Amino acid sequence: MNLAPAATGKVERSTNEVVPAIQRIPAAKSEAMVQIGAYKACATFIRLARAKGYAGNFYNVSLVGTQALSDELGAMARGVAVS
């Protein structure tokens, strides 16, 4: 389909410093975000994105730690899928 991401952002491995990525991505107004990372960084990103008004879905690969991510987000896990 020759589609390209609306925006991309990186979070350094083994950190939860998501602010640089969060400043770029929600501005793209995408319907969904794909995350590949550890649960803490992904949860932090989701919380900050929601606080900025992002209402789209988040898709994570299974290495995120499904239960840990769910426990970390609580009710905010709505709209988060894990493969």
mmCIF file of the N, C-alpha and C atoms, coordinates in Angstrom:
data_MODEL
# 
_entry.id   MODEL 
# 
loop_
_atom_site.group_PDB 
_atom_site.id 
_atom_site.type_symbol 
_atom_site.label_atom_id 
_atom_site.label_alt_id 
_atom_site.label_comp_id 
_atom_site.label_asym_id 
_atom_site.label_entity_id 
_atom_site.label_seq_id 
_atom_site.pdbx_PDB_ins_code 
_atom_site.Cartn_x 
_atom_site.Cartn_y 
_atom_site.Cartn_z 
_atom_site.occupancy 
_atom_site.B_iso_or_equiv 
_atom_site.pdbx_formal_charge 
_atom_site.auth_seq_id 
_atom_site.auth_comp_id 
_atom_site.auth_asym_id 
_atom_site.auth_atom_id 
_atom_site.pdbx_PDB_model_num 
ATOM 1   N N  . MET A 1 1  ? 0.823  -1.196  0.000  1.00 0.00 ? 1  MET A N  1 
ATOM 2   C CA . MET A 1 1  ? 0.000  0.000   0.000  1.00 0.00 ? 1  MET A CA 1 
ATOM 3   C C  . MET A 1 1  ? 0.866  1.259   0.000  1.00 0.00 ? 1  MET A C  1 
ATOM 4   N N  . ASN A 1 2  ? 2.169  1.092   0.128  1.00 0.00 ? 2  ASN A N  1 
ATOM 5   C CA . ASN A 1 2  ? 3.102  2.220   0.110  1.00 0.00 ? 2  ASN A CA 1 
ATOM 6   C C  . ASN A 1 2  ? 2.792  3.278   1.157  1.00 0.00 ? 2  ASN A C  1 
ATOM 7   N N  . LEU A 1 3  ? 2.399  2.831   2.337  1.00 0.00 ? 3  LEU A N  1 
ATOM 8   C CA . LEU A 1 3  ? 2.116  3.760   3.424  1.00 0.00 ? 3  LEU A CA 1 
ATOM 9   C C  . LEU A 1 3  ? 3.377  4.007   4.245  1.00 0.00 ? 3  LEU A C  1 
ATOM 10  N N  . ALA A 1 4  ? 3.476  5.161   4.802  1.00 0.00 ? 4  ALA A N  1 
ATOM 11  C CA . ALA A 1 4  ? 4.592  5.503   5.684  1.00 0.00 ? 4  ALA A CA 1 
ATOM 12  C C  . ALA A 1 4  ? 4.025  5.931   7.033  1.00 0.00 ? 4  ALA A C  1 
ATOM 13  N N  . PRO A 1 5  ? 4.794  5.786   8.106  1.00 0.00 ? 5  PRO A N  1 
ATOM 14  C CA . PRO A 1 5  ? 4.308  6.250   9.415  1.00 0.00 ? 5  PRO A CA 1 
ATOM 15  C C  . PRO A 1 5  ? 4.040  7.756   9.393  1.00 0.00 ? 5  PRO A C  1 
ATOM 16  N N  . ALA A 1 6  ? 3.040  8.173   10.113 1.00 0.00 ? 6  ALA A N  1 
ATOM 17  C CA . ALA A 1 6  ? 2.739  9.603   10.224 1.00 0.00 ? 6  ALA A CA 1 
ATOM 18  C C  . ALA A 1 6  ? 3.836  10.315  11.011 1.00 0.00 ? 6  ALA A C  1 
ATOM 19  N N  . ALA A 1 7  ? 4.428  9.602   11.960 1.00 0.00 ? 7  ALA A N  1 
ATOM 20  C CA . ALA A 1 7  ? 5.513  10.138  12.784 1.00 0.00 ? 7  ALA A CA 1 
ATOM 21  C C  . ALA A 1 7  ? 6.225  8.975   13.454 1.00 0.00 ? 7  ALA A C  1 
ATOM 22  N N  . THR A 1 8  ? 7.440  9.197   13.858 1.00 0.00 ? 8  THR A N  1 
ATOM 23  C CA . THR A 1 8  ? 8.177  8.189   14.616 1.00 0.00 ? 8  THR A CA 1 
ATOM 24  C C  . THR A 1 8  ? 8.877  8.873   15.784 1.00 0.00 ? 8  THR A C  1 
ATOM 25  N N  . GLY A 1 9  ? 9.164  8.089   16.791 1.00 0.00 ? 9  GLY A N  1 
ATOM 26  C CA . GLY A 1 9  ? 9.902  8.594   17.944 1.00 0.00 ? 9  GLY A CA 1 
ATOM 27  C C  . GLY A 1 9  ? 10.660 7.451   18.579 1.00 0.00 ? 9  GLY A C  1 
ATOM 28  N N  . LYS A 1 10 ? 11.755 7.759   19.211 1.00 0.00 ? 10 LYS A N  1 
ATOM 29  C CA . LYS A 1 10 ? 12.585 6.734   19.854 1.00 0.00 ? 10 LYS A CA 1 
ATOM 30  C C  . LYS A 1 10 ? 12.696 7.008   21.347 1.00 0.00 ? 10 LYS A C  1 
ATOM 31  N N  . VAL A 1 11 ? 12.755 5.903   22.095 1.00 0.00 ? 11 VAL A N  1 
ATOM 32  C CA . VAL A 1 11 ? 13.028 5.948   23.522 1.00 0.00 ? 11 VAL A CA 1 
ATOM 33  C C  . VAL A 1 11 ? 14.257 5.081   23.727 1.00 0.00 ? 11 VAL A C  1 
ATOM 34  N N  . GLU A 1 12 ? 15.272 5.624   24.362 1.00 0.00 ? 12 GLU A N  1 
ATOM 35  C CA . GLU A 1 12 ? 16.491 4.857   24.591 1.00 0.00 ? 12 GLU A CA 1 
ATOM 36  C C  . GLU A 1 12 ? 16.192 3.618   25.429 1.00 0.00 ? 12 GLU A C  1 
ATOM 37  N N  . ARG A 1 13 ? 16.804 2.522   25.051 1.00 0.00 ? 13 ARG A N  1 
ATOM 38  C CA . ARG A 1 13 ? 16.633 1.258   25.763 1.00 0.00 ? 13 ARG A CA 1 
ATOM 39  C C  . ARG A 1 13 ? 16.996 1.425   27.236 1.00 0.00 ? 13 ARG A C  1 
ATOM 40  N N  . SER A 1 14 ? 16.255 0.768   28.075 1.00 0.00 ? 14 SER A N  1 
ATOM 41  C CA . SER A 1 14 ? 16.462 0.756   29.530 1.00 0.00 ? 14 SER A CA 1 
ATOM 42  C C  . SER A 1 14 ? 16.208 2.101   30.193 1.00 0.00 ? 14 SER A C  1 
ATOM 43  N N  . THR A 1 15 ? 15.413 2.968   29.540 1.00 0.00 ? 15 THR A N  1 
ATOM 44  C CA . THR A 1 15 ? 15.016 4.223   30.179 1.00 0.00 ? 15 THR A CA 1 
ATOM 45  C C  . THR A 1 15 ? 13.502 4.389   30.057 1.00 0.00 ? 15 THR A C  1 
ATOM 46  N N  . ASN A 1 16 ? 12.990 5.307   30.830 1.00 0.00 ? 16 ASN A N  1 
ATOM 47  C CA . ASN A 1 16 ? 11.578 5.679   30.732 1.00 0.00 ? 16 ASN A CA 1 
ATOM 48  C C  . ASN A 1 16 ? 11.450 7.116   30.245 1.00 0.00 ? 16 ASN A C  1 
ATOM 49  N N  . GLU A 1 17 ? 12.490 7.630   29.630 1.00 0.00 ? 17 GLU A N  1 
ATOM 50  C CA . GLU A 1 17 ? 12.513 9.017   29.149 1.00 0.00 ? 17 GLU A CA 1 
ATOM 51  C C  . GLU A 1 17 ? 11.798 9.109   27.809 1.00 0.00 ? 17 GLU A C  1 
ATOM 52  N N  . VAL A 1 18 ? 10.488 9.277   27.879 1.00 0.00 ? 18 VAL A N  1 
ATOM 53  C CA . VAL A 1 18 ? 9.647  9.266   26.682 1.00 0.00 ? 18 VAL A CA 1 
ATOM 54  C C  . VAL A 1 18 ? 9.275  10.665  26.195 1.00 0.00 ? 18 VAL A C  1 
ATOM 55  N N  . VAL A 1 19 ? 9.648  11.694  26.935 1.00 0.00 ? 19 VAL A N  1 
ATOM 56  C CA . VAL A 1 19 ? 9.211  13.054  26.602 1.00 0.00 ? 19 VAL A CA 1 
ATOM 57  C C  . VAL A 1 19 ? 9.597  13.473  25.182 1.00 0.00 ? 19 VAL A C  1 
ATOM 58  N N  . PRO A 1 20 ? 10.839 13.250  24.721 1.00 0.00 ? 20 PRO A N  1 
ATOM 59  C CA . PRO A 1 20 ? 11.148 13.653  23.341 1.00 0.00 ? 20 PRO A CA 1 
ATOM 60  C C  . PRO A 1 20 ? 10.246 12.966  22.308 1.00 0.00 ? 20 PRO A C  1 
ATOM 61  N N  . ALA A 1 21 ? 9.951  11.700  22.511 1.00 0.00 ? 21 ALA A N  1 
ATOM 62  C CA . ALA A 1 21 ? 9.079  10.969  21.574 1.00 0.00 ? 21 ALA A CA 1 
ATOM 63  C C  . ALA A 1 21 ? 7.641  11.465  21.669 1.00 0.00 ? 21 ALA A C  1 
ATOM 64  N N  . ILE A 1 22 ? 7.172  11.701  22.859 1.00 0.00 ? 22 ILE A N  1 
ATOM 65  C CA . ILE A 1 22 ? 5.779  12.114  23.041 1.00 0.00 ? 22 ILE A CA 1 
ATOM 66  C C  . ILE A 1 22 ? 5.535  13.498  22.438 1.00 0.00 ? 22 ILE A C  1 
ATOM 67  N N  . GLN A 1 23 ? 6.557  14.330  22.391 1.00 0.00 ? 23 GLN A N  1 
ATOM 68  C CA . GLN A 1 23 ? 6.402  15.660  21.814 1.00 0.00 ? 23 GLN A CA 1 
ATOM 69  C C  . GLN A 1 23 ? 6.213  15.605  20.302 1.00 0.00 ? 23 GLN A C  1 
ATOM 70  N N  . ARG A 1 24 ? 6.708  14.565  19.656 1.00 0.00 ? 24 ARG A N  1 
ATOM 71  C CA . ARG A 1 24 ? 6.602  14.456  18.203 1.00 0.00 ? 24 ARG A CA 1 
ATOM 72  C C  . ARG A 1 24 ? 5.365  13.698  17.759 1.00 0.00 ? 24 ARG A C  1 
ATOM 73  N N  . ILE A 1 25 ? 5.039  12.635  18.441 1.00 0.00 ? 25 ILE A N  1 
ATOM 74  C CA . ILE A 1 25 ? 4.061  11.697  17.914 1.00 0.00 ? 25 ILE A CA 1 
ATOM 75  C C  . ILE A 1 25 ? 2.607  12.141  18.058 1.00 0.00 ? 25 ILE A C  1 
ATOM 76  N N  . PRO A 1 26 ? 2.119  12.537  19.220 1.00 0.00 ? 26 PRO A N  1 
ATOM 77  C CA . PRO A 1 26 ? 0.704  12.902  19.289 1.00 0.00 ? 26 PRO A CA 1 
ATOM 78  C C  . PRO A 1 26 ? 0.320  14.053  18.360 1.00 0.00 ? 26 PRO A C  1 
ATOM 79  N N  . ALA A 1 27 ? 1.266  14.901  18.028 1.00 0.00 ? 27 ALA A N  1 
ATOM 80  C CA . ALA A 1 27 ? 0.966  16.006  17.120 1.00 0.00 ? 27 ALA A CA 1 
ATOM 81  C C  . ALA A 1 27 ? 0.567  15.508  15.740 1.00 0.00 ? 27 ALA A C  1 
ATOM 82  N N  . ALA A 1 28 ? 0.910  14.260  15.414 1.00 0.00 ? 28 ALA A N  1 
ATOM 83  C CA . ALA A 1 28 ? 0.583  13.699  14.106 1.00 0.00 ? 28 ALA A CA 1 
ATOM 84  C C  . ALA A 1 28 ? -0.903 13.354  13.992 1.00 0.00 ? 28 ALA A C  1 
ATOM 85  N N  . LYS A 1 29 ? -1.626 13.320  15.097 1.00 0.00 ? 29 LYS A N  1 
ATOM 86  C CA . LYS A 1 29 ? -3.063 13.023  15.100 1.00 0.00 ? 29 LYS A CA 1 
ATOM 87  C C  . LYS A 1 29 ? -3.382 11.676  14.445 1.00 0.00 ? 29 LYS A C  1 
ATOM 88  N N  . SER A 1 30 ? -2.563 10.698  14.704 1.00 0.00 ? 30 SER A N  1 
ATOM 89  C CA . SER A 1 30 ? -2.792 9.370   14.135 1.00 0.00 ? 30 SER A CA 1 
ATOM 90  C C  . SER A 1 30 ? -3.911 8.650   14.877 1.00 0.00 ? 30 SER A C  1 
ATOM 91  N N  . GLU A 1 31 ? -4.463 7.622   14.232 1.00 0.00 ? 31 GLU A N  1 
ATOM 92  C CA . GLU A 1 31 ? -5.519 6.821   14.846 1.00 0.00 ? 31 GLU A CA 1 
ATOM 93  C C  . GLU A 1 31 ? -4.956 5.737   15.749 1.00 0.00 ? 31 GLU A C  1 
ATOM 94  N N  . ALA A 1 32 ? -3.696 5.378   15.536 1.00 0.00 ? 32 ALA A N  1 
ATOM 95  C CA . ALA A 1 32 ? -3.084 4.311   16.322 1.00 0.00 ? 32 ALA A CA 1 
ATOM 96  C C  . ALA A 1 32 ? -1.588 4.536   16.429 1.00 0.00 ? 32 ALA A C  1 
ATOM 97  N N  . MET A 1 33 ? -1.017 3.961   17.484 1.00 0.00 ? 33 MET A N  1 
ATOM 98  C CA . MET A 1 33 ? 0.428  3.993   17.684 1.00 0.00 ? 33 MET A CA 1 
ATOM 99  C C  . MET A 1 33 ? 0.915  2.576   17.920 1.00 0.00 ? 33 MET A C  1 
ATOM 100 N N  . VAL A 1 34 ? 2.033  2.249   17.327 1.00 0.00 ? 34 VAL A N  1 
ATOM 101 C CA . VAL A 1 34 ? 2.677  0.956   17.532 1.00 0.00 ? 34 VAL A CA 1 
ATOM 102 C C  . VAL A 1 34 ? 3.873  1.188   18.432 1.00 0.00 ? 34 VAL A C  1 
ATOM 103 N N  . GLN A 1 35 ? 3.940  0.406   19.502 1.00 0.00 ? 35 GLN A N  1 
ATOM 104 C CA . GLN A 1 35 ? 5.037  0.537   20.459 1.00 0.00 ? 35 GLN A CA 1 
ATOM 105 C C  . GLN A 1 35 ? 5.816  -0.763  20.524 1.00 0.00 ? 35 GLN A C  1 
ATOM 106 N N  . ILE A 1 36 ? 7.115  -0.640  20.599 1.00 0.00 ? 36 ILE A N  1 
ATOM 107 C CA . ILE A 1 36 ? 7.981  -1.798  20.809 1.00 0.00 ? 36 ILE A CA 1 
ATOM 108 C C  . ILE A 1 36 ? 8.923  -1.404  21.934 1.00 0.00 ? 36 ILE A C  1 
ATOM 109 N N  . GLY A 1 37 ? 8.693  -1.963  23.093 1.00 0.00 ? 37 GLY A N  1 
ATOM 110 C CA . GLY A 1 37 ? 9.531  -1.597  24.227 1.00 0.00 ? 37 GLY A CA 1 
ATOM 111 C C  . GLY A 1 37 ? 9.102  -2.307  25.491 1.00 0.00 ? 37 GLY A C  1 
ATOM 112 N N  . ALA A 1 38 ? 9.775  -1.972  26.572 1.00 0.00 ? 38 ALA A N  1 
ATOM 113 C CA . ALA A 1 38 ? 9.467  -2.547  27.880 1.00 0.00 ? 38 ALA A CA 1 
ATOM 114 C C  . ALA A 1 38 ? 8.221  -1.875  28.459 1.00 0.00 ? 38 ALA A C  1 
ATOM 115 N N  . TYR A 1 39 ? 7.558  -2.555  29.369 1.00 0.00 ? 39 TYR A N  1 
ATOM 116 C CA . TYR A 1 39 ? 6.264  -2.086  29.857 1.00 0.00 ? 39 TYR A CA 1 
ATOM 117 C C  . TYR A 1 39 ? 6.323  -0.730  30.544 1.00 0.00 ? 39 TYR A C  1 
ATOM 118 N N  . LYS A 1 40 ? 7.370  -0.442  31.303 1.00 0.00 ? 40 LYS A N  1 
ATOM 119 C CA . LYS A 1 40 ? 7.436  0.830   32.034 1.00 0.00 ? 40 LYS A CA 1 
ATOM 120 C C  . LYS A 1 40 ? 7.461  2.011   31.070 1.00 0.00 ? 40 LYS A C  1 
ATOM 121 N N  . ALA A 1 41 ? 8.324  1.942   30.055 1.00 0.00 ? 41 ALA A N  1 
ATOM 122 C CA . ALA A 1 41 ? 8.416  3.039   29.093 1.00 0.00 ? 41 ALA A CA 1 
ATOM 123 C C  . ALA A 1 41 ? 7.117  3.163   28.300 1.00 0.00 ? 41 ALA A C  1 
ATOM 124 N N  . CYS A 1 42 ? 6.542  2.033   27.904 1.00 0.00 ? 42 CYS A N  1 
ATOM 125 C CA . CYS A 1 42 ? 5.280  2.068   27.152 1.00 0.00 ? 42 CYS A CA 1 
ATOM 126 C C  . CYS A 1 42 ? 4.158  2.636   28.006 1.00 0.00 ? 42 CYS A C  1 
ATOM 127 N N  . ALA A 1 43 ? 4.085  2.235   29.263 1.00 0.00 ? 43 ALA A N  1 
ATOM 128 C CA . ALA A 1 43 ? 3.041  2.750   30.163 1.00 0.00 ? 43 ALA A CA 1 
ATOM 129 C C  . ALA A 1 43 ? 3.211  4.243   30.389 1.00 0.00 ? 43 ALA A C  1 
ATOM 130 N N  . THR A 1 44 ? 4.431  4.677   30.574 1.00 0.00 ? 44 THR A N  1 
ATOM 131 C CA . THR A 1 44 ? 4.700  6.103   30.760 1.00 0.00 ? 44 THR A CA 1 
ATOM 132 C C  . THR A 1 44 ? 4.268  6.887   29.533 1.00 0.00 ? 44 THR A C  1 
ATOM 133 N N  . PHE A 1 45 ? 4.598  6.368   28.354 1.00 0.00 ? 45 PHE A N  1 
ATOM 134 C CA . PHE A 1 45 ? 4.222  7.016   27.103 1.00 0.00 ? 45 PHE A CA 1 
ATOM 135 C C  . PHE A 1 45 ? 2.703  7.092   26.968 1.00 0.00 ? 45 PHE A C  1 
ATOM 136 N N  . ILE A 1 46 ? 2.022  5.999   27.250 1.00 0.00 ? 46 ILE A N  1 
ATOM 137 C CA . ILE A 1 46 ? 0.557  5.963   27.139 1.00 0.00 ? 46 ILE A CA 1 
ATOM 138 C C  . ILE A 1 46 ? -0.074 6.977   28.084 1.00 0.00 ? 46 ILE A C  1 
ATOM 139 N N  . ARG A 1 47 ? 0.393  7.015   29.320 1.00 0.00 ? 47 ARG A N  1 
ATOM 140 C CA . ARG A 1 47 ? -0.157 7.970   30.291 1.00 0.00 ? 47 ARG A CA 1 
ATOM 141 C C  . ARG A 1 47 ? 0.011  9.415   29.811 1.00 0.00 ? 47 ARG A C  1 
ATOM 142 N N  . LEU A 1 48 ? 1.212  9.748   29.348 1.00 0.00 ? 48 LEU A N  1 
ATOM 143 C CA . LEU A 1 48 ? 1.472  11.113  28.892 1.00 0.00 ? 48 LEU A CA 1 
ATOM 144 C C  . LEU A 1 48 ? 0.676  11.450  27.633 1.00 0.00 ? 48 LEU A C  1 
ATOM 145 N N  . ALA A 1 49 ? 0.564  10.489  26.717 1.00 0.00 ? 49 ALA A N  1 
ATOM 146 C CA . ALA A 1 49 ? -0.217 10.718  25.496 1.00 0.00 ? 49 ALA A CA 1 
ATOM 147 C C  . ALA A 1 49 ? -1.684 10.958  25.839 1.00 0.00 ? 49 ALA A C  1 
ATOM 148 N N  . ARG A 1 50 ? -2.227 10.160  26.747 1.00 0.00 ? 50 ARG A N  1 
ATOM 149 C CA . ARG A 1 50 ? -3.625 10.345  27.165 1.00 0.00 ? 50 ARG A CA 1 
ATOM 150 C C  . ARG A 1 50 ? -3.802 11.705  27.848 1.00 0.00 ? 50 ARG A C  1 
ATOM 151 N N  . ALA A 1 51 ? -2.822 12.093  28.668 1.00 0.00 ? 51 ALA A N  1 
ATOM 152 C CA . ALA A 1 51 ? -2.903 13.384  29.351 1.00 0.00 ? 51 ALA A CA 1 
ATOM 153 C C  . ALA A 1 51 ? -2.890 14.538  28.350 1.00 0.00 ? 51 ALA A C  1 
ATOM 154 N N  . LYS A 1 52 ? -2.260 14.326  27.201 1.00 0.00 ? 52 LYS A N  1 
ATOM 155 C CA . LYS A 1 52 ? -2.231 15.354  26.152 1.00 0.00 ? 52 LYS A CA 1 
ATOM 156 C C  . LYS A 1 52 ? -3.449 15.263  25.239 1.00 0.00 ? 52 LYS A C  1 
ATOM 157 N N  . GLY A 1 53 ? -4.382 14.341  25.538 1.00 0.00 ? 53 GLY A N  1 
ATOM 158 C CA . GLY A 1 53 ? -5.618 14.254  24.787 1.00 0.00 ? 53 GLY A CA 1 
ATOM 159 C C  . GLY A 1 53 ? -5.632 13.227  23.669 1.00 0.00 ? 53 GLY A C  1 
ATOM 160 N N  . TYR A 1 54 ? -4.592 12.398  23.556 1.00 0.00 ? 54 TYR A N  1 
ATOM 161 C CA . TYR A 1 54 ? -4.580 11.389  22.502 1.00 0.00 ? 54 TYR A CA 1 
ATOM 162 C C  . TYR A 1 54 ? -5.606 10.306  22.840 1.00 0.00 ? 54 TYR A C  1 
ATOM 163 N N  . ALA A 1 55 ? -6.549 10.048  21.929 1.00 0.00 ? 55 ALA A N  1 
ATOM 164 C CA . ALA A 1 55 ? -7.631 9.090   22.186 1.00 0.00 ? 55 ALA A CA 1 
ATOM 165 C C  . ALA A 1 55 ? -7.535 7.841   21.312 1.00 0.00 ? 55 ALA A C  1 
ATOM 166 N N  . GLY A 1 56 ? -6.478 7.724   20.514 1.00 0.00 ? 56 GLY A N  1 
ATOM 167 C CA . GLY A 1 56 ? -6.337 6.569   19.631 1.00 0.00 ? 56 GLY A CA 1 
ATOM 168 C C  . GLY A 1 56 ? -5.923 5.315   20.367 1.00 0.00 ? 56 GLY A C  1 
ATOM 169 N N  . ASN A 1 57 ? -5.686 4.262   19.603 1.00 0.00 ? 57 ASN A N  1 
ATOM 170 C CA . ASN A 1 57 ? -5.288 2.974   20.161 1.00 0.00 ? 57 ASN A CA 1 
ATOM 171 C C  . ASN A 1 57 ? -3.773 2.817   20.172 1.00 0.00 ? 57 ASN A C  1 
ATOM 172 N N  . PHE A 1 58 ? -3.315 1.938   21.051 1.00 0.00 ? 58 PHE A N  1 
ATOM 173 C CA . PHE A 1 58 ? -1.901 1.591   21.144 1.00 0.00 ? 58 PHE A CA 1 
ATOM 174 C C  . PHE A 1 58 ? -1.769 0.103   20.861 1.00 0.00 ? 58 PHE A C  1 
ATOM 175 N N  . TYR A 1 59 ? -0.797 -0.259  20.052 1.00 0.00 ? 59 TYR A N  1 
ATOM 176 C CA . TYR A 1 59 ? -0.522 -1.656  19.723 1.00 0.00 ? 59 TYR A CA 1 
ATOM 177 C C  . TYR A 1 59 ? 0.903  -1.966  20.140 1.00 0.00 ? 59 TYR A C  1 
ATOM 178 N N  . ASN A 1 60 ? 1.053  -3.031  20.924 1.00 0.00 ? 60 ASN A N  1 
ATOM 179 C CA . ASN A 1 60 ? 2.355  -3.439  21.446 1.00 0.00 ? 60 ASN A CA 1 
ATOM 180 C C  . ASN A 1 60 ? 2.664  -4.859  21.027 1.00 0.00 ? 60 ASN A C  1 
ATOM 181 N N  . VAL A 1 61 ? 3.937  -5.155  20.880 1.00 0.00 ? 61 VAL A N  1 
ATOM 182 C CA . VAL A 1 61 ? 4.349  -6.540  20.651 1.00 0.00 ? 61 VAL A CA 1 
ATOM 183 C C  . VAL A 1 61 ? 4.452  -7.230  22.006 1.00 0.00 ? 61 VAL A C  1 
ATOM 184 N N  . SER A 1 62 ? 4.423  -8.555  21.984 1.00 0.00 ? 62 SER A N  1 
ATOM 185 C CA . SER A 1 62 ? 4.307  -9.320  23.222 1.00 0.00 ? 62 SER A CA 1 
ATOM 186 C C  . SER A 1 62 ? 5.473  -9.134  24.186 1.00 0.00 ? 62 SER A C  1 
ATOM 187 N N  . LEU A 1 63 ? 6.617  -8.686  23.719 1.00 0.00 ? 63 LEU A N  1 
ATOM 188 C CA . LEU A 1 63 ? 7.741  -8.518  24.647 1.00 0.00 ? 63 LEU A CA 1 
ATOM 189 C C  . LEU A 1 63 ? 7.487  -7.428  25.678 1.00 0.00 ? 63 LEU A C  1 
ATOM 190 N N  . VAL A 1 64 ? 6.428  -6.641  25.511 1.00 0.00 ? 64 VAL A N  1 
ATOM 191 C CA . VAL A 1 64 ? 6.121  -5.563  26.446 1.00 0.00 ? 64 VAL A CA 1 
ATOM 192 C C  . VAL A 1 64 ? 5.835  -6.099  27.849 1.00 0.00 ? 64 VAL A C  1 
ATOM 193 N N  . GLY A 1 65 ? 5.362  -7.301  27.967 1.00 0.00 ? 65 GLY A N  1 
ATOM 194 C CA . GLY A 1 65 ? 4.958  -7.839  29.258 1.00 0.00 ? 65 GLY A CA 1 
ATOM 195 C C  . GLY A 1 65 ? 3.503  -7.491  29.504 1.00 0.00 ? 65 GLY A C  1 
ATOM 196 N N  . THR A 1 66 ? 2.617  -8.294  28.961 1.00 0.00 ? 66 THR A N  1 
ATOM 197 C CA . THR A 1 66 ? 1.189  -7.995  28.952 1.00 0.00 ? 66 THR A CA 1 
ATOM 198 C C  . THR A 1 66 ? 0.625  -7.720  30.334 1.00 0.00 ? 66 THR A C  1 
ATOM 199 N N  . GLN A 1 67 ? 0.862  -8.616  31.273 1.00 0.00 ? 67 GLN A N  1 
ATOM 200 C CA . GLN A 1 67 ? 0.302  -8.447  32.613 1.00 0.00 ? 67 GLN A CA 1 
ATOM 201 C C  . GLN A 1 67 ? 0.905  -7.247  33.321 1.00 0.00 ? 67 GLN A C  1 
ATOM 202 N N  . ALA A 1 68 ? 2.209  -7.066  33.177 1.00 0.00 ? 68 ALA A N  1 
ATOM 203 C CA . ALA A 1 68 ? 2.868  -5.929  33.816 1.00 0.00 ? 68 ALA A CA 1 
ATOM 204 C C  . ALA A 1 68 ? 2.330  -4.609  33.263 1.00 0.00 ? 68 ALA A C  1 
ATOM 205 N N  . LEU A 1 69 ? 2.134  -4.542  31.952 1.00 0.00 ? 69 LEU A N  1 
ATOM 206 C CA . LEU A 1 69 ? 1.584  -3.332  31.335 1.00 0.00 ? 69 LEU A CA 1 
ATOM 207 C C  . LEU A 1 69 ? 0.168  -3.079  31.827 1.00 0.00 ? 69 LEU A C  1 
ATOM 208 N N  . SER A 1 70 ? -0.638 -4.115  31.873 1.00 0.00 ? 70 SER A N  1 
ATOM 209 C CA . SER A 1 70 ? -2.014 -3.988  32.355 1.00 0.00 ? 70 SER A CA 1 
ATOM 210 C C  . SER A 1 70 ? -2.045 -3.530  33.806 1.00 0.00 ? 70 SER A C  1 
ATOM 211 N N  . ASP A 1 71 ? -1.209 -4.136  34.639 1.00 0.00 ? 71 ASP A N  1 
ATOM 212 C CA . ASP A 1 71 ? -1.152 -3.754  36.052 1.00 0.00 ? 71 ASP A CA 1 
ATOM 213 C C  . ASP A 1 71 ? -0.710 -2.297  36.204 1.00 0.00 ? 71 ASP A C  1 
ATOM 214 N N  . GLU A 1 72 ? 0.265  -1.895  35.412 1.00 0.00 ? 72 GLU A N  1 
ATOM 215 C CA . GLU A 1 72 ? 0.798  -0.538  35.481 1.00 0.00 ? 72 GLU A CA 1 
ATOM 216 C C  . GLU A 1 72 ? -0.241 0.505   35.058 1.00 0.00 ? 72 GLU A C  1 
ATOM 217 N N  . LEU A 1 73 ? -1.047 0.188   34.042 1.00 0.00 ? 73 LEU A N  1 
ATOM 218 C CA . LEU A 1 73 ? -2.002 1.157   33.506 1.00 0.00 ? 73 LEU A CA 1 
ATOM 219 C C  . LEU A 1 73 ? -3.361 1.136   34.184 1.00 0.00 ? 73 LEU A C  1 
ATOM 220 N N  . GLY A 1 74 ? -3.755 -0.005  34.742 1.00 0.00 ? 74 GLY A N  1 
ATOM 221 C CA . GLY A 1 74 ? -5.084 -0.088  35.353 1.00 0.00 ? 74 GLY A CA 1 
ATOM 222 C C  . GLY A 1 74 ? -6.163 0.216   34.326 1.00 0.00 ? 74 GLY A C  1 
ATOM 223 N N  . ALA A 1 75 ? -7.121 1.069   34.686 1.00 0.00 ? 75 ALA A N  1 
ATOM 224 C CA . ALA A 1 75 ? -8.230 1.402   33.787 1.00 0.00 ? 75 ALA A CA 1 
ATOM 225 C C  . ALA A 1 75 ? -7.774 2.129   32.530 1.00 0.00 ? 75 ALA A C  1 
ATOM 226 N N  . MET A 1 76 ? -6.589 2.711   32.554 1.00 0.00 ? 76 MET A N  1 
ATOM 227 C CA . MET A 1 76 ? -6.067 3.416   31.389 1.00 0.00 ? 76 MET A CA 1 
ATOM 228 C C  . MET A 1 76 ? -5.616 2.452   30.303 1.00 0.00 ? 76 MET A C  1 
ATOM 229 N N  . ALA A 1 77 ? -5.668 1.153   30.567 1.00 0.00 ? 77 ALA A N  1 
ATOM 230 C CA . ALA A 1 77 ? -5.268 0.143   29.560 1.00 0.00 ? 77 ALA A CA 1 
ATOM 231 C C  . ALA A 1 77 ? -6.317 -0.012  28.457 1.00 0.00 ? 77 ALA A C  1 
ATOM 232 N N  . ARG A 1 78 ? -7.446 0.599   28.600 1.00 0.00 ? 78 ARG A N  1 
ATOM 233 C CA . ARG A 1 78 ? -8.469 0.512   27.545 1.00 0.00 ? 78 ARG A CA 1 
ATOM 234 C C  . ARG A 1 78 ? -7.902 1.108   26.263 1.00 0.00 ? 78 ARG A C  1 
ATOM 235 N N  . GLY A 1 79 ? -8.046 0.373   25.163 1.00 0.00 ? 79 GLY A N  1 
ATOM 236 C CA . GLY A 1 79 ? -7.517 0.835   23.887 1.00 0.00 ? 79 GLY A CA 1 
ATOM 237 C C  . GLY A 1 79 ? -6.086 0.409   23.636 1.00 0.00 ? 79 GLY A C  1 
ATOM 238 N N  . VAL A 1 80 ? -5.565 -0.468  24.515 1.00 0.00 ? 80 VAL A N  1 
ATOM 239 C CA . VAL A 1 80 ? -4.203 -0.988  24.349 1.00 0.00 ? 80 VAL A CA 1 
ATOM 240 C C  . VAL A 1 80 ? -4.300 -2.454  23.982 1.00 0.00 ? 80 VAL A C  1 
ATOM 241 N N  . ALA A 1 81 ? -3.643 -2.837  22.891 1.00 0.00 ? 81 ALA A N  1 
ATOM 242 C CA . ALA A 1 81 ? -3.630 -4.231  22.451 1.00 0.00 ? 81 ALA A CA 1 
ATOM 243 C C  . ALA A 1 81 ? -2.201 -4.744  22.449 1.00 0.00 ? 81 ALA A C  1 
ATOM 244 N N  . VAL A 1 82 ? -2.065 -6.030  22.741 1.00 0.00 ? 82 VAL A N  1 
ATOM 245 C CA . VAL A 1 82 ? -0.754 -6.684  22.732 1.00 0.00 ? 82 VAL A CA 1 
ATOM 246 C C  . VAL A 1 82 ? -0.854 -7.917  21.864 1.00 0.00 ? 82 VAL A C  1 
ATOM 247 N N  . SER A 1 83 ? 0.115  -8.074  20.956 1.00 0.00 ? 83 SER A N  1 
ATOM 248 C CA . SER A 1 83 ? 0.095  -9.239  20.050 1.00 0.00 ? 83 SER A CA 1 
ATOM 249 C C  . SER A 1 83 ? 0.480  -10.510 20.786 1.00 0.00 ? 83 SER A C  1 
# 
